[in-house]
Amino acid sequence: MKIVKINQAKNDIDQLVNQTNDNHQPILLSGTKGNAVLVSEEDWNSIQETLYLHSIPGMVESIIEGGNTPIEDCINEDSIRDILNG
């Protein structure tokens, strides 16, 4: 992880925001009273979604099970539409 001192970050904030959006790598902002991490909005939203899904009991296991299900064992999209449309 790239580390940038807060006084340098003040001068380069636009460049740092662009950098973290382009490469999806967080940047550690090193301050005098503590540190902070700069992440892209897209990455932040992904982190929030992951935390939310982990908070639902059984969700992670269900996602893993679904990912391990062979495609031929899945219901095709047209069948689902037929079921939903009655």
Phi and psi restraints in degrees (value plus and minus 20) as a CYANA .aco file:
   2 LYS   PHI     -90.1   -50.1
   2 LYS   PSI     118.3   158.3
   3 ILE   PHI    -135.8   -95.8
   3 ILE   PSI     109.4   149.4
   4 VAL   PHI    -149.1  -109.1
   4 VAL   PSI     111.4   151.4
   5 LYS   PHI     -90.0   -50.0
   5 LYS   PSI     123.4   163.4
   6 ILE   PHI     -78.4   -38.4
   6 ILE   PSI     -56.6   -16.6
   7 ASN   PHI     -86.7   -46.7
   7 ASN   PSI     -52.2   -12.2
   8 GLN   PHI     -93.4   -53.4
   8 GLN   PSI     -58.8   -18.8
   9 ALA   PHI     -81.4   -41.4
   9 ALA   PSI     -55.2   -15.2
  10 LYS   PHI     -77.3   -37.3
  10 LYS   PSI     -58.5   -18.5
  11 ASN   PHI    -100.8   -60.8
  11 ASN   PSI     -45.6    -5.6
  12 ASP   PHI    -136.9   -96.9
  12 ASP   PSI       0.7    40.7
  13 ILE   PHI     -79.4   -39.4
  13 ILE   PSI     -61.0   -21.0
  14 ASP   PHI     -82.2   -42.2
  14 ASP   PSI     -65.0   -25.0
  15 GLN   PHI     -83.4   -43.4
  15 GLN   PSI     -61.1   -21.1
  16 LEU   PHI     -86.7   -46.7
  16 LEU   PSI     -60.9   -20.9
  17 VAL   PHI     -82.8   -42.8
  17 VAL   PSI     -66.0   -26.0
  18 ASN   PHI     -80.3   -40.3
  18 ASN   PSI     -61.8   -21.8
  19 GLN   PHI     -81.8   -41.8
  19 GLN   PSI     -67.2   -27.2
  20 THR   PHI     -89.9   -49.9
  20 THR   PSI     -49.0    -9.0
  21 ASN   PHI     -92.9   -52.9
  21 ASN   PSI     -57.3   -17.3
  22 ASP   PHI     -92.0   -52.0
  22 ASP   PSI     -63.0   -23.0
  23 ASN   PHI    -128.9   -88.9
  23 ASN   PSI     -21.5    18.5
  24 HIS   PHI      34.4    74.4
  24 HIS   PSI      13.7    53.7
  25 GLN   PHI    -130.9   -90.9
  25 GLN   PSI     107.2   147.2
  26 PRO   PHI     -86.9   -46.9
  26 PRO   PSI     136.5   176.5
  27 ILE   PHI    -143.0  -103.0
  27 ILE   PSI     107.1   147.1
  28 LEU   PHI    -103.9   -63.9
  28 LEU   PSI     100.6   140.6
  29 LEU   PHI    -117.1   -77.1
  29 LEU   PSI      94.6   134.6
  30 SER   PHI    -113.4   -73.4
  30 SER   PSI      93.8   133.8
  31 GLY   PHI    -129.0   -89.0
  31 GLY   PSI     155.3   195.3
  32 THR   PHI     -96.9   -56.9
  32 THR   PSI     -48.0    -8.0
  33 LYS   PHI    -127.7   -87.7
  33 LYS   PSI     -18.8    21.2
  34 GLY   PHI     136.8   176.8
  34 GLY   PSI    -199.7  -159.7
  35 ASN   PHI    -137.4   -97.4
  35 ASN   PSI     143.6   183.6
  36 ALA   PHI    -161.9  -121.9
  36 ALA   PSI     143.4   183.4
  37 VAL   PHI    -140.1  -100.1
  37 VAL   PSI     110.4   150.4
  38 LEU   PHI    -116.7   -76.7
  38 LEU   PSI     101.0   141.0
  39 VAL   PHI    -148.9  -108.9
  39 VAL   PSI     136.7   176.7
  40 SER   PHI     -88.9   -48.9
  40 SER   PSI     136.4   176.4
  41 GLU   PHI     -81.4   -41.4
  41 GLU   PSI     -60.5   -20.5
  42 GLU   PHI     -79.7   -39.7
  42 GLU   PSI     -64.5   -24.5
  43 ASP   PHI     -87.2   -47.2
  43 ASP   PSI     -59.8   -19.8
  44 TRP   PHI     -80.6   -40.6
  44 TRP   PSI     -65.0   -25.0
  45 ASN   PHI     -82.3   -42.3
  45 ASN   PSI     -58.3   -18.3
  46 SER   PHI     -84.8   -44.8
  46 SER   PSI     -61.3   -21.3
  47 ILE   PHI     -82.0   -42.0
  47 ILE   PSI     -65.5   -25.5
  48 GLN   PHI     -82.6   -42.6
  48 GLN   PSI     -61.9   -21.9
  49 GLU   PHI     -84.0   -44.0
  49 GLU   PSI     -62.3   -22.3
  50 THR   PHI     -82.1   -42.1
  50 THR   PSI     -65.0   -25.0
  51 LEU   PHI     -81.7   -41.7
  51 LEU   PSI     -60.7   -20.7
  52 TYR   PHI     -82.6   -42.6
  52 TYR   PSI     -67.9   -27.9
  53 LEU   PHI     -82.4   -42.4
  53 LEU   PSI     -56.5   -16.5
  54 HIS   PHI     -88.8   -48.8
  54 HIS   PSI     -40.7    -0.7
  55 SER   PHI    -101.3   -61.3
  55 SER   PSI     -33.0     7.0
  56 ILE   PHI    -111.8   -71.8
  56 ILE   PSI      97.4   137.4
  57 PRO   PHI     -75.6   -35.6
  57 PRO   PSI     108.7   148.7
  58 GLY   PHI      62.9   102.9
  58 GLY   PSI     -28.1    11.9
  59 MET   PHI     -85.0   -45.0
  59 MET   PSI     -65.7   -25.7
  60 VAL   PHI     -81.2   -41.2
  60 VAL   PSI     -64.4   -24.4
  61 GLU   PHI     -82.4   -42.4
  61 GLU   PSI     -60.2   -20.2
  62 SER   PHI     -84.1   -44.1
  62 SER   PSI     -60.8   -20.8
  63 ILE   PHI     -84.8   -44.8
  63 ILE   PSI     -63.7   -23.7
  64 ILE   PHI     -82.8   -42.8
  64 ILE   PSI     -64.4   -24.4
  65 GLU   PHI     -80.6   -40.6
  65 GLU   PSI     -64.7   -24.7
  66 GLY   PHI     -81.4   -41.4
  66 GLY   PSI     -60.0   -20.0
  67 GLY   PHI     -87.3   -47.3
  67 GLY   PSI     -45.8    -5.8
  68 ASN   PHI    -111.4   -71.4
  68 ASN   PSI     -24.5    15.5
  69 THR   PHI     -95.9   -55.9
  69 THR   PSI     106.4   146.4
  70 PRO   PHI     -80.2   -40.2
  70 PRO   PSI     122.5   162.5
  71 ILE   PHI     -78.4   -38.4
  71 ILE   PSI     -54.1   -14.1
  72 GLU   PHI     -90.0   -50.0
  72 GLU   PSI     -35.7     4.3
  73 ASP   PHI    -109.7   -69.7
  73 ASP   PSI     -21.5    18.5
  74 CYS   PHI    -111.9   -71.9
  74 CYS   PSI     135.4   175.4
  75 ILE   PHI    -101.6   -61.6
  75 ILE   PSI     115.3   155.3
  76 ASN   PHI     -96.0   -56.0
  76 ASN   PSI     140.0   180.0
  77 GLU   PHI     -79.4   -39.4
  77 GLU   PSI     -60.0   -20.0
  78 ASP   PHI     -82.4   -42.4
  78 ASP   PSI     -58.6   -18.6
  79 SER   PHI     -84.2   -44.2
  79 SER   PSI     -59.9   -19.9
  80 ILE   PHI     -84.7   -44.7
  80 ILE   PSI     -62.8   -22.8
  81 ARG   PHI     -82.0   -42.0
  81 ARG   PSI     -61.6   -21.6
  82 ASP   PHI     -80.9   -40.9
  82 ASP   PSI     -63.1   -23.1
  83 ILE   PHI     -83.7   -43.7
  83 ILE   PSI     -65.1   -25.1
  84 LEU   PHI     -88.4   -48.4
  84 LEU   PSI     -53.7   -13.7
  85 ASN   PHI    -107.0   -67.0
  85 ASN   PSI     -25.7    14.3
